[in-house]
Amino acid sequence: MEQSELVLAHCIGCGCDDHHSCDTDAGKCTWIVVDWELNVGVCSACKAALVAWKQGARSAAAVQASRQQEQPPLG
């Protein structure tokens, strides 16, 4: 595979990628889980996104929807 053909994986929690990692207390983030066919994953800074991942979320929008469902209604 040529360098120009490489596709970066993005975190569904924060949007970081293979070349732009998050800063954490332990240093730079790493992948907890990655789906290389879809080029998405969950980084070590977004452990809360693992719940959505395990439920099948493979996009940031799916994680956001999952979080909204977890919150009790206002009022």
MMTF fields as JSON, N, C-alpha, C and O atoms, coordinates in Angstrom:
{
  "mmtfVersion": "1.0.0",
  "mmtfProducer": "UNKNOWN",
  "numBonds": 299,
  "numAtoms": 300,
  "numGroups": 75,
  "numChains": 1,
  "numModels": 1,
  "chainsPerModel": [1],
  "groupsPerChain": [75],
  "chainIdList": ["A"],
  "bondAtomList": [4, 2, 8, 6, 12, 10, 16, 14, 20, 18, 24, 22, 28, 26, 32, 30, 36, 34, 40, 38, 44, 42, 48, 46, 52, 50, 56, 54, 60, 58, 64, 62, 68, 66, 72, 70, 76, 74, 80, 78, 84, 82, 88, 86, 92, 90, 96, 94, 100, 98, 104, 102, 108, 106, 112, 110, 116, 114, 120, 118, 124, 122, 128, 126, 132, 130, 136, 134, 140, 138, 144, 142, 148, 146, 152, 150, 156, 154, 160, 158, 164, 162, 168, 166, 172, 170, 176, 174, 180, 178, 184, 182, 188, 186, 192, 190, 196, 194, 200, 198, 204, 202, 208, 206, 212, 210, 216, 214, 220, 218, 224, 222, 228, 226, 232, 230, 236, 234, 240, 238, 244, 242, 248, 246, 252, 250, 256, 254, 260, 258, 264, 262, 268, 266, 272, 270, 276, 274, 280, 278, 284, 282, 288, 286, 292, 290, 296, 294],
  "bondOrderList": [1, 1, 1, 1, 1, 1, 1, 1, 1, 1, 1, 1, 1, 1, 1, 1, 1, 1, 1, 1, 1, 1, 1, 1, 1, 1, 1, 1, 1, 1, 1, 1, 1, 1, 1, 1, 1, 1, 1, 1, 1, 1, 1, 1, 1, 1, 1, 1, 1, 1, 1, 1, 1, 1, 1, 1, 1, 1, 1, 1, 1, 1, 1, 1, 1, 1, 1, 1, 1, 1, 1, 1, 1, 1],
  "groupList": [{"groupName": "MET", "atomNameList": ["N", "CA", "C", "O"], "elementList": ["N", "C", "C", "O"], "formalChargeList": [0, 0, 0, 0], "bondAtomList": [1, 0, 2, 1, 3, 2], "bondOrderList": [1, 1, 2], "singleLetterCode": "M", "chemCompType": "L-PEPTIDE LINKING"}, {"groupName": "GLU", "atomNameList": ["N", "CA", "C", "O"], "elementList": ["N", "C", "C", "O"], "formalChargeList": [0, 0, 0, 0], "bondAtomList": [1, 0, 2, 1, 3, 2], "bondOrderList": [1, 1, 2], "singleLetterCode": "E", "chemCompType": "L-PEPTIDE LINKING"}, {"groupName": "GLN", "atomNameList": ["N", "CA", "C", "O"], "elementList": ["N", "C", "C", "O"], "formalChargeList": [0, 0, 0, 0], "bondAtomList": [1, 0, 2, 1, 3, 2], "bondOrderList": [1, 1, 2], "singleLetterCode": "Q", "chemCompType": "L-PEPTIDE LINKING"}, {"groupName": "SER", "atomNameList": ["N", "CA", "C", "O"], "elementList": ["N", "C", "C", "O"], "formalChargeList": [0, 0, 0, 0], "bondAtomList": [1, 0, 2, 1, 3, 2], "bondOrderList": [1, 1, 2], "singleLetterCode": "S", "chemCompType": "L-PEPTIDE LINKING"}, {"groupName": "LEU", "atomNameList": ["N", "CA", "C", "O"], "elementList": ["N", "C", "C", "O"], "formalChargeList": [0, 0, 0, 0], "bondAtomList": [1, 0, 2, 1, 3, 2], "bondOrderList": [1, 1, 2], "singleLetterCode": "L", "chemCompType": "L-PEPTIDE LINKING"}, {"groupName": "VAL", "atomNameList": ["N", "CA", "C", "O"], "elementList": ["N", "C", "C", "O"], "formalChargeList": [0, 0, 0, 0], "bondAtomList": [1, 0, 2, 1, 3, 2], "bondOrderList": [1, 1, 2], "singleLetterCode": "V", "chemCompType": "L-PEPTIDE LINKING"}, {"groupName": "ALA", "atomNameList": ["N", "CA", "C", "O"], "elementList": ["N", "C", "C", "O"], "formalChargeList": [0, 0, 0, 0], "bondAtomList": [1, 0, 2, 1, 3, 2], "bondOrderList": [1, 1, 2], "singleLetterCode": "A", "chemCompType": "L-PEPTIDE LINKING"}, {"groupName": "HIS", "atomNameList": ["N", "CA", "C", "O"], "elementList": ["N", "C", "C", "O"], "formalChargeList": [0, 0, 0, 0], "bondAtomList": [1, 0, 2, 1, 3, 2], "bondOrderList": [1, 1, 2], "singleLetterCode": "H", "chemCompType": "L-PEPTIDE LINKING"}, {"groupName": "CYS", "atomNameList": ["N", "CA", "C", "O"], "elementList": ["N", "C", "C", "O"], "formalChargeList": [0, 0, 0, 0], "bondAtomList": [1, 0, 2, 1, 3, 2], "bondOrderList": [1, 1, 2], "singleLetterCode": "C", "chemCompType": "L-PEPTIDE LINKING"}, {"groupName": "ILE", "atomNameList": ["N", "CA", "C", "O"], "elementList": ["N", "C", "C", "O"], "formalChargeList": [0, 0, 0, 0], "bondAtomList": [1, 0, 2, 1, 3, 2], "bondOrderList": [1, 1, 2], "singleLetterCode": "I", "chemCompType": "L-PEPTIDE LINKING"}, {"groupName": "GLY", "atomNameList": ["N", "CA", "C", "O"], "elementList": ["N", "C", "C", "O"], "formalChargeList": [0, 0, 0, 0], "bondAtomList": [1, 0, 2, 1, 3, 2], "bondOrderList": [1, 1, 2], "singleLetterCode": "G", "chemCompType": "PEPTIDE LINKING"}, {"groupName": "ASP", "atomNameList": ["N", "CA", "C", "O"], "elementList": ["N", "C", "C", "O"], "formalChargeList": [0, 0, 0, 0], "bondAtomList": [1, 0, 2, 1, 3, 2], "bondOrderList": [1, 1, 2], "singleLetterCode": "D", "chemCompType": "L-PEPTIDE LINKING"}, {"groupName": "THR", "atomNameList": ["N", "CA", "C", "O"], "elementList": ["N", "C", "C", "O"], "formalChargeList": [0, 0, 0, 0], "bondAtomList": [1, 0, 2, 1, 3, 2], "bondOrderList": [1, 1, 2], "singleLetterCode": "T", "chemCompType": "L-PEPTIDE LINKING"}, {"groupName": "LYS", "atomNameList": ["N", "CA", "C", "O"], "elementList": ["N", "C", "C", "O"], "formalChargeList": [0, 0, 0, 0], "bondAtomList": [1, 0, 2, 1, 3, 2], "bondOrderList": [1, 1, 2], "singleLetterCode": "K", "chemCompType": "L-PEPTIDE LINKING"}, {"groupName": "TRP", "atomNameList": ["N", "CA", "C", "O"], "elementList": ["N", "C", "C", "O"], "formalChargeList": [0, 0, 0, 0], "bondAtomList": [1, 0, 2, 1, 3, 2], "bondOrderList": [1, 1, 2], "singleLetterCode": "W", "chemCompType": "L-PEPTIDE LINKING"}, {"groupName": "ASN", "atomNameList": ["N", "CA", "C", "O"], "elementList": ["N", "C", "C", "O"], "formalChargeList": [0, 0, 0, 0], "bondAtomList": [1, 0, 2, 1, 3, 2], "bondOrderList": [1, 1, 2], "singleLetterCode": "N", "chemCompType": "L-PEPTIDE LINKING"}, {"groupName": "ARG", "atomNameList": ["N", "CA", "C", "O"], "elementList": ["N", "C", "C", "O"], "formalChargeList": [0, 0, 0, 0], "bondAtomList": [1, 0, 2, 1, 3, 2], "bondOrderList": [1, 1, 2], "singleLetterCode": "R", "chemCompType": "L-PEPTIDE LINKING"}, {"groupName": "PRO", "atomNameList": ["N", "CA", "C", "O"], "elementList": ["N", "C", "C", "O"], "formalChargeList": [0, 0, 0, 0], "bondAtomList": [1, 0, 2, 1, 3, 2], "bondOrderList": [1, 1, 2], "singleLetterCode": "P", "chemCompType": "L-PEPTIDE LINKING"}],
  "groupTypeList": [0, 1, 2, 3, 1, 4, 5, 4, 6, 7, 8, 9, 10, 8, 10, 8, 11, 11, 7, 7, 3, 8, 11, 12, 11, 6, 10, 13, 8, 12, 14, 9, 5, 5, 11, 14, 1, 4, 15, 5, 10, 5, 8, 3, 6, 8, 13, 6, 6, 4, 5, 6, 14, 13, 2, 10, 6, 16, 3, 6, 6, 6, 5, 2, 6, 3, 16, 2, 2, 1, 2, 17, 17, 4, 10],
  "groupIdList": [1, 2, 3, 4, 5, 6, 7, 8, 9, 10, 11, 12, 13, 14, 15, 16, 17, 18, 19, 20, 21, 22, 23, 24, 25, 26, 27, 28, 29, 30, 31, 32, 33, 34, 35, 36, 37, 38, 39, 40, 41, 42, 43, 44, 45, 46, 47, 48, 49, 50, 51, 52, 53, 54, 55, 56, 57, 58, 59, 60, 61, 62, 63, 64, 65, 66, 67, 68, 69, 70, 71, 72, 73, 74, 75],
  "secStructList": [7, 7, 4, 4, 4, 7, 7, 7, 7, 3, 3, 6, 6, 6, 7, 7, 5, 6, 6, 5, 7, 7, 3, 3, 6, 6, 3, 3, 7, 7, 3, 3, 3, 3, 3, 6, 6, 6, 6, 3, 3, 3, 3, 6, 6, 7, 6, 6, 2, 2, 2, 2, 2, 2, 6, 6, 7, 7, 1, 2, 2, 2, 2, 2, 2, 2, 2, 2, 2, 2, 1, 7, 7, 7, 7],
  "xCoordList": [0.85, 0.0, 0.894, 1.844, 0.601, 1.371, 0.961, -0.152, 1.853, 1.579, 0.301, -0.468, 0.064, -1.113, -2.41, -3.487, -2.329, -3.507, -3.867, -4.926, -3.014, -3.289, -4.458, -4.538, -5.349, -6.499, -6.365, -6.042, -6.61, -6.488, -7.745, -8.854, -7.57, -8.697, -8.99, -8.071, -10.271, -10.708, -11.446, -12.152, -11.278, -11.971, -13.423, -13.686, -14.358, -15.766, -16.133, -17.209, -15.259, -15.528, -15.085, -15.832, -13.863, -13.307, -12.845, -12.618, -12.702, -12.292, -10.798, -10.354, -10.006, -8.568, -8.286, -9.148, -7.082, -6.742, -5.32, -4.659, -4.856, -3.535, -2.397, -1.336, -2.604, -1.554, -1.817, -0.951, -2.976, -3.346, -3.953, -5.174, -3.101, -3.561, -3.899, -3.463, -4.684, -5.069, -3.936, -3.142, -3.888, -2.984, -3.766, -4.84, -3.225, -3.856, -2.864, -1.708, -3.3, -2.4, -1.243, -0.16, -1.475, -0.449, 0.37, 1.193, 0.154, 0.85, -0.136, -1.303, 0.32, -0.539, -1.507, -1.181, -2.704, -3.686, -3.27, -2.444, -3.859, -3.651, -5.022, -6.009, -5.075, -6.343, -6.682, -5.845, -7.909, -8.428, -8.977, -8.727, -9.727, -10.308, -10.425, -10.73, -10.183, -10.269, -10.909, -10.595, -11.806, -12.345, -11.632, -12.004, -10.608, -9.783, -10.528, -10.128, -11.598, -12.39, -13.194, -13.376, -13.676, -14.442, -13.581, -14.026, -12.343, -11.401, -11.912, -11.76, -12.52, -12.973, -12.609, -12.395, -12.542, -12.217, -12.515, -13.176, -12.016, -12.142, -10.743, -10.036, -10.346, -9.008, -9.048, -10.119, -7.875, -7.768, -8.268, -8.507, -8.432, -8.973, -10.501, -11.113, -11.122, -12.58, -13.186, -14.04, -12.754, -13.231, -14.751, -15.345, -15.389, -16.844, -17.509, -18.64, -16.838, -17.397, -17.416, -18.044, -16.735, -16.732, -18.127, -18.446, -18.957, -20.314, -21.057, -21.689, -20.979, -21.635, -21.026, -21.747, -19.704, -19.023, -19.559, -19.867, -19.663, -20.148, -21.601, -22.055, -22.337, -23.722, -23.815, -24.909, -22.655, -22.632, -22.349, -22.329, -22.131, -21.852, -20.518, -19.511, -20.53, -19.298, -19.133, -18.444, -19.789, -19.652, -19.839, -20.411, -19.353, -19.515, -20.991, -21.407, -21.787, -23.218, -23.906, -24.786, -23.522, -24.109, -23.744, -24.568, -22.526, -22.105, -22.922, -23.384, -23.107, -23.887, -25.328, -25.885, -25.929, -27.296, -27.372, -28.335, -26.36, -26.318, -26.249, -26.921, -25.449, -25.314, -26.619, -26.976, -27.34, -28.601, -29.645, -30.469, -29.633, -30.587, -30.316, -31.236, -29.062, -28.683, -29.099, -29.248, -29.295, -29.611, -31.102, -31.922, -31.462, -32.88, -33.492, -32.783, -34.771, -35.418, -35.407, -35.465, -35.33, -35.356, -36.781, -37.725, -36.931, -38.258, -38.864, -39.982],
  "yCoordList": [-1.173, 0.0, 1.234, 1.312, 2.179, 3.409, 4.345, 4.25, 5.242, 6.19, 6.988, 7.245, 7.383, 8.183, 7.39, 7.984, 6.065, 5.221, 4.929, 4.357, 5.305, 5.032, 5.886, 7.079, 5.263, 5.953, 5.931, 4.897, 7.064, 7.169, 6.674, 6.864, 6.046, 5.697, 6.889, 7.586, 7.124, 8.224, 7.667, 6.663, 8.323, 7.922, 8.396, 9.552, 7.511, 7.892, 8.748, 9.346, 8.814, 9.624, 11.067, 11.989, 11.264, 12.623, 13.078, 14.27, 12.147, 12.526, 12.5, 12.802, 12.15, 12.077, 11.011, 10.185, 11.033, 10.029, 9.538, 9.899, 8.718, 8.104, 9.122, 8.824, 10.307, 11.328, 12.478, 13.334, 12.515, 13.596, 12.981, 12.936, 12.511, 11.814, 12.793, 13.944, 12.309, 13.1, 13.078, 12.14, 14.128, 14.136, 13.627, 14.14, 12.624, 12.081, 12.164, 12.536, 11.823, 11.814, 10.844, 11.036, 9.801, 8.782, 9.061, 8.236, 10.206, 10.527, 10.574, 10.917, 10.234, 10.246, 9.071, 8.012, 9.264, 8.178, 7.071, 7.274, 5.913, 4.758, 4.157, 4.49, 3.282, 2.643, 1.559, 0.714, 1.587, 0.497, -0.563, -1.757, -0.108, -0.994, -0.215, 0.978, -0.892, -0.253, -1.223, -2.413, -0.706, -1.453, -0.902, 0.155, -1.612, -1.112, -1.125, -0.435, -1.898, -1.876, -0.583, -0.045, -0.083, 1.164, 2.368, 3.509, 2.121, 3.169, 4.028, 5.249, 3.377, 4.048, 3.196, 1.989, 3.837, 3.116, 3.951, 4.986, 3.486, 4.199, 4.319, 3.322, 5.543, 5.758, 5.661, 5.651, 5.59, 5.417, 6.627, 6.516, 7.773, 8.954, 8.94, 9.752, 8.033, 8.007, 6.695, 6.122, 6.225, 4.934, 4.891, 3.82, 6.026, 6.059, 5.698, 5.211, 5.926, 5.597, 4.09, 3.633, 3.317, 1.859, 1.257, 0.268, 1.838, 1.342, 1.424, 0.458, 2.581, 2.763, 1.837, 1.28, 1.666, 0.768, -0.658, -1.321, -1.11, -2.468, -2.651, -3.773, -1.523, -1.564, -1.397, -1.338, -1.322, -1.257, 0.106, 0.242, 1.118, 2.456, 2.468, 1.967, 3.035, 3.15, 4.551, 4.746, 5.537, 6.929, 7.83, 7.419, 9.066, 10.028, 10.334, 10.529, 10.378, 10.655, 9.563, 9.86, 8.315, 7.211, 7.305, 6.998, 7.723, 7.888, 8.993, 8.843, 10.111, 11.234, 10.801, 11.152, 10.052, 9.57, 8.647, 8.698, 7.806, 6.892, 7.67, 7.315, 8.721, 9.532, 10.238, 10.346, 10.721, 11.409, 10.461, 10.87, 9.211, 8.232, 7.891, 7.527, 8.006, 7.675, 8.761, 8.48, 10.022, 11.128, 11.152, 10.951, 11.398, 11.494, 12.762, 13.749, 12.748, 13.948, 15.09, 14.884, 16.299, 17.496, 17.793, 17.519, 18.362, 18.824, 18.088, 18.402],
  "zCoordList": [0.0, 0.0, 0.0, 0.779, -0.852, -0.917, 0.211, 0.729, 0.587, 1.659, 1.385, 2.311, 0.133, -0.183, -0.041, 0.001, 0.034, 0.155, 1.607, 1.869, 2.557, 3.961, 4.447, 4.153, 5.185, 5.743, 7.255, 7.841, 7.881, 9.333, 10.018, 9.518, 11.153, 12.008, 12.909, 13.34, 13.195, 14.054, 15.263, 15.164, 16.396, 17.618, 17.561, 17.231, 17.879, 17.873, 19.084, 19.111, 20.078, 21.261, 21.115, 21.441, 20.623, 20.588, 19.215, 19.003, 18.279, 16.929, 16.693, 15.586, 17.696, 17.458, 16.395, 16.095, 15.831, 14.818, 15.02, 15.994, 14.098, 14.218, 14.291, 14.841, 13.746, 13.73, 14.7, 14.881, 15.316, 16.239, 17.491, 17.641, 18.382, 19.586, 20.703, 20.701, 21.653, 22.825, 23.855, 23.913, 24.655, 25.799, 27.007, 27.322, 27.673, 28.874, 30.024, 29.82, 31.221, 32.385, 32.182, 32.736, 31.385, 31.135, 29.874, 29.479, 29.245, 27.995, 26.851, 27.045, 25.668, 24.485, 24.536, 25.072, 23.974, 23.974, 23.005, 22.115, 23.203, 22.324, 22.026, 22.681, 21.045, 20.71, 21.725, 22.042, 22.234, 23.055, 22.108, 22.277, 21.11, 20.105, 18.79, 18.794, 17.679, 16.359, 15.374, 15.366, 14.547, 13.416, 12.188, 11.677, 11.709, 10.606, 9.271, 8.334, 9.181, 7.945, 7.845, 6.753, 8.985, 9.003, 9.362, 9.236, 9.813, 10.199, 11.348, 11.338, 12.343, 13.556, 14.761, 14.645, 15.91, 17.123, 18.344, 18.263, 19.484, 20.759, 21.333, 21.479, 21.658, 22.22, 23.743, 24.35, 24.342, 25.792, 26.577, 27.78, 25.932, 26.607, 26.625, 27.318, 25.878, 25.725, 26.198, 25.522, 27.339, 27.842, 27.972, 27.843, 28.222, 28.335, 27.001, 26.995, 25.888, 24.57, 24.316, 23.361, 25.159, 24.989, 25.142, 24.483, 26.0, 26.176, 24.851, 24.424, 24.202, 22.907, 21.861, 21.033, 21.888, 20.937, 21.077, 20.087, 22.318, 22.572, 22.15, 21.923, 22.045, 21.586, 20.069, 19.509, 19.411, 17.955, 17.357, 16.134, 18.179, 17.652, 16.914, 17.414, 15.744, 14.966, 14.385, 13.385, 15.042, 14.619, 15.826, 16.835, 15.719, 16.802, 17.034, 18.176, 15.964, 16.096, 16.909, 17.716, 16.711, 17.458, 18.934, 19.795, 19.235, 20.636, 21.282, 22.413, 20.57, 21.1, 21.381, 22.422, 20.474, 20.672, 21.879, 22.644, 22.05, 23.184, 24.489, 25.457, 24.527, 25.737, 26.065, 27.239, 25.061, 25.287, 25.844, 26.662, 25.423, 25.926, 27.389, 28.121, 27.816, 29.189, 30.171, 31.36, 29.697, 30.561, 30.868, 29.972, 32.13, 32.468, 31.854, 31.658, 31.555, 30.983, 31.974, 33.186, 31.44, 32.281, 32.69, 31.948, 33.889, 34.292, 35.34, 35.749]
}
